[in-house]
């Protein structure tokens, strides 16, 4: 016990790199920065956020997997990249066996938005417009295999419509083009969208949760709009490379759980249209496996392949 306590007290002794699998501006980046600042204070060492977008999360994942498993190089990963990409593309790692789960730091439903001058104001109208204008609409995602990609293809199948996928290297760049009218719509987590919806720059059609968002009470759920099976949630979790010592995982986890329990963190999450849904190492590891199996079924049914 004394030895373990000494090891716990010894970590960390230098800055920690938190590798983020997406570009600045999206929810993955927001989640990383939300946890990094208070975690730095809690651990007494800087937690430095490094954005490494590209390859549907693969660039960030590879960097972390190649790192020494000492707790000084960690991954803040978006669920779409962790549990969807491996079913669409050939990856050189196992999303369950090759990572050390640490904690889930944020969860959020998806919000379907369209550019402000698209002549639709509801999901029903969007589906009708798509049917009357086959192949005309295109949608942005943060990359091939991202949850935005799979969720929109799932909607296409449910509604019997066809929209064209335009992948980007992160939600930030995708949002920039959506605001500029280069693409027509996207479905992604609320945090980066809320200010633009509230300003009128984008129109929100539905939220893919069981209940309406407190921050957007007038936006109906997908179920209320006639698509009860369009129930999609993103989560943002911290992992280390395989083999991170248990005492290091415990040190990080204890700090993260304490931070996420604070009213400040919960309020900030709610303000982003998300929730501070904490999961510890064991629960996160199990959930990662369950989500991997769930989305593989959706992907196989939809026939989604890498390179779409």
C-alpha positions, 0 to 999 in steps of 0.5 A: 500500500505504501509503495502504491501511495508513493507511486500515486504521489509521484505522478505526474511530475511533468506536463501531460499531453492530451492528444485530441482526434479532431480539429479545433472548434468541434465538440471533441476539442471543447470536451478536451479543453473543458477537462484539461484546465481543471485537471491541470489544477487538480494534478498540479501539472499542465495538461496540454491539448494537442489537436491531431485531426485526420484519418477518422481519428487514426492519426491521434490514435496511432500517436497515443498507441506508439507512446510509452504507457506511463500516463504522460500521453493520453487520448481524448477520443470521439466515440464515432472514431473509437467504435464506428471507424474500425467497422468501416475502415481497416485499422491497425489497432483494436479499439478495446484491447489496445487502449487503457480506458480512463474515463468518459468526460462528456456525452451529447445527443446529435442535432440536425441542422440545415443552412439558413436559406434551405427552404425547409423548417422541419424534418418532414419538409427536409425529407420531402425536399430531398425526394423532390430534388434527388441527389441535390442535397449534400451533408457535412461530417467530421470525416468518413466513419464519424458518427455524423456520417453513419447517423445521416446515412441511417436517416437516409435509409429510414426516410428513403432519401439520398444525400451526398456525403462531404467529409471534412477533417473535423467538425470545425471545418465542416461547420465553417462551410455549412455557415458559408452555404457550401454544404446544406446540412449536418448532424452533430453534437449541439455544443458547436452549433448552439450559438449559430442556431440561436443567432439564426445562422443555422436552422435546427430541425430535430435532436436525436435524444429521448427528450428535448434539449433544455437549451433548445426547448422548441426543437422537437425530438426525432421521435416526435418528428416521426423517426423514433429509431433515430436515437443517437448519442456521442460520447467523448472519452479519455484513453491511454495506450495499452498497459498504463499502470493501474495506480496512474489510471486511478490517479487520473480517474479520481481527479476526473470524477471529482471535477465532473461532480462539480456544479461548475462542470455540470453547468458548463456541459448543460450550457453546451447541450451536453451532459457530464456523464461520468464513466470510470475505467471498467464501465467505459471499457465495457461500454466501448465494446457494447457500442462497437457491436451496436454500430457494426450492425448499423454499418453492415445493414447500411452497407457503409464502406471506407472511402464513401 
